[in-house]
């Protein structure tokens, strides 16, 4: 973990960015561990299933937005 933190600091990643990425990866791994079962995953994480659903949805929307921007840049 120390190595990762040092790499992130060296790359000048802001704390908000680091927290967001950690949360996203943590949730993805938890979903994998619980076979994408929202209620079981939310219970394991200690959050409400609606909260988990909203966060997963926001990650998917963010991913789609990034894909569209990359496609637009490549097309130019």
N, C-alpha and C positions, 0 to 999 in steps of 0.2 A: 504494500500500500504506500509506503514511504517513497518508493521509486516512482510510482505513478504520480503522486502529489508533486514531487520535484520536477518531473517532466511537464506537468501541467503548468507549474509556476514558471518554468523556463520558457514555455511556449506562450506565456502571458495570457492564459485563459482566465477570465474573470470568474469570481466566486459564483455568481448567479448561473453562469453557463455551466460550471462544473457541477453544481448541485442539480441542475436540470438534467444533465446528461447522466449523472449517477442515478437519479430517480428513475429515469426512463429505462436504463439497463437493469436496474434492480427489479422493476416491475416486469420487464420482459422475461427475466430469468424465473421469477416467481410464477408467472403464467405458464411457462414451459414446464416447470416442476409440477404444476397442478393441471396439466393437460388443457390449458386455456379455459378452465372453469372459473368464471368471474367470482362467484360467491365464495368458493373455497380459497381462491387466491386472496380476495379481499380480507377474509377471515385470518388467513396466515399473516397478512401484512398489518392487520389491526386497523383497517379502514373500512368504511361502508362500501358496499358493492357499487352504489351509484357514483361515489367519488372515483372508484377505480375505473368504471365505465367511461366517465367524463375524461379522465386523464388519458386512457387508451385512445379514445376518440380524438383528443387534441393532438396526440402523437401522430396519428394517422393523417390528420389534416395538415400538420406541419410537414410531414413527409411528402404529401402530394404537392404542396406549395413549392417545396424545394425541387421536386422533380420537374415541375412546370418551368421554373426559373432556369434550371440547367438545360432543358430542351430548347428554351427560347435563346439562350446564349449560344448553344451549338448551332442553331439554325441561322445565326447571323453571319 
